[in-house]
């Protein structure tokens, strides 16, 4: 191979690499632009379809299936992740009556891929967080008729209530008739049906109480460690945005790398 041809090949390869890099940058910048401008917020035309879309609320793009918006209320400063489905009724275009069917409180965060499917009443309180791919519904198909396919049998509705401050882990399923109290933690993958009290931790299939808080004796079973910071400190960090999250990350790293206490080892 001649030196001249080798140089041409080198230059051609560099040009192709640069073109590929430029295309990569252009694609990602374009997608970022599409995501940013595809969001549904109180300042976009899509807000008009909802019963209420609060100040500071945002539905990420691309969205999942969202319909029945006149019967959906989303509170102030609630963040809805990408690919999230929120529906009221079976299909778009139905008249579902005078009342809101899916009510999501303020300052909530719904993880990507979450599905909230309401037919009678789903009420989610303030400050509720979900992991990705959570499923919440207030309707089940019945199976009493042995001669009719289950998918064709008349469904049954039972309202769902999720209290303020709950955390629902990745892949959890919240079934009709569920009522979660305040600050209930739901383990990832749990299948939840029934009533659960304030300040409890539930998990399993079907979900059961794994830990609960008693006013006199505290958490039962007891917690292993004291929290890294108080709830008030965590709330303050959330307001501080990125700086607050960085401070939390630094504290967690310091906690994990801290040397063991000499006095504890001696004891």
N, C-alpha and C positions, 0 to 999 in steps of 0.2 A: 504494500500500500504506500502510495507516494505521500511525502510530507504535506504537500498542498492539499490533498484529499483529506488527510487526517485533520488538518486545521479546519477545513470546511465542515467536517462532521462535528468537531468540537463546538464550533460556532452555532451550527444548526441545533445541537442538543441544548445549548444555553438558551437560545431563542425559544425553543419549545418549553423548556423549564420555566422561563420567565412568563411565557404566555399562560402556562398552566397555573402558576402562582397568581397572576392577575385575574384569571377566570375564577379561581377559588375565592379570592378576596371579593370579587364582584358578586358572586353567588351569595356569599354569607352576608354581605352588606345589604343586598337586595332582600334577602329573607328577613333580616333584622328589621328593615323598613316595613316590610309587609306585616310582620307580627305587631310592630308598634302601631301601625295605622289600621290594623284589623281589629284591635281591641274594642270592646264595647264599654264605654264609660258614660257618666252623666253628661259629657260634653259631645257625644256622638249621636247621630240620628237614631241608632238602635235603642236608646234609652226609652223612647216614647212608647215602645211596645209593652214595657213592663208595668205592672201595678205600681212598683216603686223600685228605683235603682238609686241608692244613696250616694251622697257626696263622697268622693274618694274611692268609690267602688270600681272594680275593674274585672272584666271577664276576658281572659286571655285568648289569643288567636293562635292556631285555629281552634274554633269552638267545636264541641260535640253537637248532639242534636238538642236544640233549644226550641221548644214550642209551648204554646199555652201561656205566653208571656203576660197577658193581662191578669193571670191568676198566680203570678210569681212575684214575690217581693224580696229584694236583696238589700240588706242594711248598709249603713255608712261604713266606708273603709274596709269593706269585705273584698278579699281577693279570690278570684275563681281561676284555677289553673287552666292550662290548655287541654283540649279534648274532653272537657267536662260536659256531661249531658244533664240538663235540668228540664224536666217536662211536667206539664200538668195536663191530665187527660190522656186519652188513647192516641189521638192523632190531632194535628193542627186543625183549627177551624170549628171546634166544638164549642157550644155555649155551656160553660161549667157553673153558671149561677153567679150570685152576688159576692161570694166570699173568696178571699185569697186561699189558695190550696197549698202552695209551697212558700213558706215564710222562712227566710234565712236572716239571722240577726246581724248585728254590726260587728266589725273587727274580726270576722271569721276568715279562715283560709282553707280553701278546698283544693286538695291535691289533684294533680293531673289525672285524667282518666276516671274521675269519680262520676257516679251516676246517682241522681236523685230523681226518682220517678214517683210522682204524686197523683192520686186520684180523689182522695177525700180531704186529708189534712196531714201535712208534714211540717212540724214546727221545730226549727233549729235555733237555739238561743244565741246570745252574744259570745264572742271570744271562743268559738268552737273551731278546732283545727282537725283536719283529716289528712292522713297519708294518701298516697296514690291509690287509685282503683278501688275506692270504697263504694259500696252499693247500699242505697237506702231506698226503701219502698214501703208504701202503706197498703199494698194490694197483693193478694195471693189468688191463684186459681184453686177451685175446689176439685175434689176427686170422688165425691160420694156416688155419682152415677157410674156404675160399673160398665155400662154399655156405650158411654160417650167418651170420646177422647178428652183427656184432661184439658188440653188447650182450648177446647170448645165449651167447657162447662162455665157456668156463671161465676165470675170472680167474687171474692169477699174483700171488703175494705176494713181497715182498722187503723185509726190515727197513730202517728208516731210523734213522740216528743223527745227532743234531745236538749238537756238543760245547759245553762250557761257554763262555759269553761271546760267543756268535755274535750277529750283527745281521742280520736278514733284511728286506730292503727291501719297500716297498709293492708288492703284486701279484705277488711272486715265487711260483714254483711249485716245490715240492720233490717230486721223483718217487721211486718205489720204488727201493731200492738205494742211495740217496744216503747218504754218510757225510762229514759235515763235521767237521773238526778243531776245535781250541780257537780262539776269537776269530777266526772267519771272517766277513767282511763280504760279504753277498750283495746285489748291486745290485737296485734296484727293477725288476720286470718280467722278471727272469731266469728261465729254465727250467733247473732244476738236476738233473743225474743223474750219479752217479759219486762218486769219492773225491777230497777236497780237503784239503790239509795245514793244520796249525795256522798261524795268522797269515797268511792269504791274503785277497785281495780278488777276488771272482769276479763275472762278469756276462755277459750276452748270451744268445742263443738258438741253440744250446745254450750253457750257461754254460761259460766258460773262465777260467783264472787271469789276472787283469789286473795284480796286484801281489802280491809275496810277500816274506817277511822271511828274510834269511840271517843266521846268527849272527855271521859275520865282517864282512860288508859292509853289513848293515842292510837297509832296505827297497829293493827293486828293482822298478821304477824308484824313485829316491829321492823322498821326500816333499818337497813344495814349501816348507813352513813348519814351524817348530817348533810343537808343540802349545801351546795357550793355557795349559794347566795339566797337571800330572802326573795319572796314573791314581789315585794316592792322594788327590790333592786333589779329583778328581771324585767318588770314592767318599765322601769326607767331606761334600761338598756334597749328595749324594743323601740322606744321613742327616739333614741339617739341614732337609729338607722345603722349604717355600715360601721361607724365608730363603735357603737354599742356591741355589735356582733363581734368585732375584732377583740374588744375587751373580754367578752365571754370566751372566745376561742383561746385567748392568752391564759385566762384563769384555768380553763380545762386542761391546757397543756401543762401548766405549772402543777396542777393537781396530779396529773398522771406521771410526772417526772420527779415529783418531790421525793427526797430521801426518807426512809422510814425513821420514825422517832426513836432515838437511842434509849430513852427511858421506857418506852413500850417494849423494846426488845429485851431490856434488862429485866423487866417484870415477867 
